[in-house]
């Protein structure tokens, strides 16, 4: 595909300047811009419809201090972390296997793409019937959301590893596991992290949706309850909390992602 | 069909046969999963009822509206950010971690804003889809080879000519990729919204069937929905492949 080498219009001086204090200034500008938009929107639509930032943060502080909150947060955190670990480990294993064998990858790819694009929420009743009402259904739902991108990214990364690496592994008579851990995973690491990033976001989405339907505990349940009682302030406070946490995690993973990709470039 | 295609088909058929057998012989409780043949019967039964057809049509209309809005707005945002690199740099972290935020949490806000009708669902589908279109449009525009633009300048094309003959054809495959994601995402957004809090549409019908223990109806609707969404996605996917193949051959 044609990619122009000079796609980045920034000059050298600009790039140096950006490295010094650019990103921080940009981030502050972005946050300030969003806050101004939020405040303006709140004034325009009325405090009832869209609570302003200050009130939201105060409400969030009140929720965090509430005696009910730790139990809900713990439920969500437990479901999410378990789902994430399962999604990442099984996605990595399946992706490695599918990437290593050309034919099985070809067989699986369209199926994975189709699974990715269907509204998986409709499968939630099936999961509830299979796993019962409880934390395992939420975990399973988080896993089916998060595992697919991890598989797809890992599979493509393994496919793109240069064949000379595999020949070197064979020359050194590495076992299958040795090859996987010392050659395949390090070589595919940047892509795997990209997959983890997408998988992280989707697992969170799956877990929360799971809690919003047929659940009695967790942050998703708190959201739905606030929604039903028309308590926009609580909704905004919880939404704000989730946005901040998700964005922070995603930003950290993105930084790692970019560093690994940059390091992988010269080879 | 390729060898991989045949194997895939055999695999799916085998899995369905296994599920059928497991259900028929009682390895899986009928209360949880019904045999695939009964699911298909349920789908046929659902399709024949006016109510389900109405739900399906309503969902498709909502998705179409969200899709069109997100395509237009996404293309506009992509073009704007391409013109303003400073703004793009500021917004970059937002675009990169946008999909980490569960957009559904804003659903109640939209209910307050738009009222209890279809518009909150349109808004969710739109929000879910628009950024994918914007990112891909931006990608396509910044990947247009400089040589094309220089050639266009040498030929003294006017801006509208340049847009029509150079920029649009060169960026089209990327925009199409964005559109493909937008279709999938607007379906996901709208149906999830219907599922959690709404009184109509396929998502609601499935949740309703689940709550009233009507497994035949529930699985029938799921099958129906997957056939529709899967069909649309498959067509888009094969178009996209052809588009990129043409680009690579040029």
Interface residues (C-beta under 8 A of the other chain):
Chain A: X1 X2 X3 X4 X6 X7 X9 X10 X18 X22 X26 X27 X29 X30 X33 X34 X45 X48 X49 X50 X103 X106 X107 X108 X110 X111 X113 X114 X116 X117 X118 X119 X120 X121 X122 X123 X124 X125 X126 X128 X129 X130 X197 X198 X200 X201 X204 X205 X208 X209 X212 X213 X223 X224 X226 X227 X228 X230 X232 X235 X236 X238 X239 X242 X243 X246 X247 X249 X250 X251 X254
Chain B: X2 X3 X4 X7 X8 X11 X12 X31 X32 X33 X85 X89 X90 X91 X92 X93 X94 X96 X97 X99 X100 X101 X102 X104 X105 X106 X107 X108 X109 X111 X112 X113 X142 X143 X144 X145 X146 X147 X183 X184 X187 X188 X191 X192 X195 X196 X197 X202 X203 X206 X207 X209 X210 X215 X218 X219 X221 X222 X225 X226 X229 X230 X233 X234 X237 X244 X247 X248
